[in-house]
Amino acid sequence: MAETYDIVIRQVRLRSRPGELVQVGIRAGRIAAIATGPLAGKVELDGEGNLVSASFVDAHLHLCKVYTFPMAGDEALQRYTGGSMGQAMSAIELAAAVKDRYDESWIYPNARRAVLEGLRHGVTHVQAFADTDTRARLEGVKALLRLRDELRGVVDLRVVAFPQDGLLRDPGAEDYVRQALTLGADVVGGIPWIEYTDREAREHVDRMLRLARQFDRDVAMLTDDAGDPGLRSTEMLAEATVREGWVGRVTACHARAMSLYPEPYFRRLVGLARRAGLAFVTDPHTGPLHLRAPDLLEAGLPVALGQDDIADAYYPYGQHNMLEVAFLASHLLGRSTPQQMEQLLDMVTVQGARVLRLPDYGLEVGRAAHLVVLEGATVPEVLTRHRPPRYVISHGRLVAENAETTRWHGQIGA
Ligand SMILES: [Zn+2]
């Protein structure tokens, strides 16, 4: 008798073999078969010739701030996104006012809504930043840790304890980061470029790396997020990573000043980043300057796209749809050949998994079954539509199904 799978997805296309229709069998939470012949399943889903992919990874989201735009006003937004990001620091200072009202009780439902919006769009893995400082205190961290534990086995949330307003500028923030790690935060954050001097930026990096070693945690910092070619905190982070023996465990997010660096300095930085095994996350839609993602990818470094913000003081939009993020990046980075589109899709899937160091991720037999059946038979079609997936499978279970229907009236659609 033929084997029976928990779920069989019928008639789908793989990105690597688009001309062929296959069946994917899932059993006990894993991808158990990918076959051209028929498979039998307790549940059978018809893929109708669409593309199947590993699910989406959002490597960078400020999850404690989602949907706070109405509380924040638009002054911070104007300063962050205006001109060449000369006022990025004052934008962050203005945006911090929201944190005086931080309370786990309203952050939790906002965060939950954003994560479920993501899941509906096929996002099964999220690196979520929680402001952890003297104004936010532990309110954001507690909300996100509660959500992480509640959604375990459905969405993998990784909580970053993030001292958004600096360490030396905000005495006491380091204690809050330490407390957050004691409560179970997964990753040590940081934002060295916001300190007032290079010496203090270096100290910021060093202190956070010491905490990471002490608690055995990965590190994800926001570096050089303003329009100043003199900012050097990505270099500081890479250098400290090597010195502290934390190679391969550190991510630099934003790093937008990179776009203004002289070419010889940029090339040295790429070499240093390789030595440090530094990973990068970029979010071109939330600011006018961009990390040089194509060059870093060409150097073999992990580079992912992140949603970054959803309706907060820095960005007024966002549906937690990583295909939309990739679609926007295609325009903002000027990447629209078929090969470049493939790379963009990688940046919301396999590259995200490299950044988060997910050991069990990918569309291969034996790997964990985190899958999406997309709207479209080819990568260009999928990006053009950037629709919610037809089916979202997380940890081997069907968790969401989306349908689009249009009802024509009169003779228009006949
Ligand atoms: Zn960010």
Residues whose N, C-alpha, C, O or C-beta is under 5 A from the ligand:
A	BS01	ZN	D308
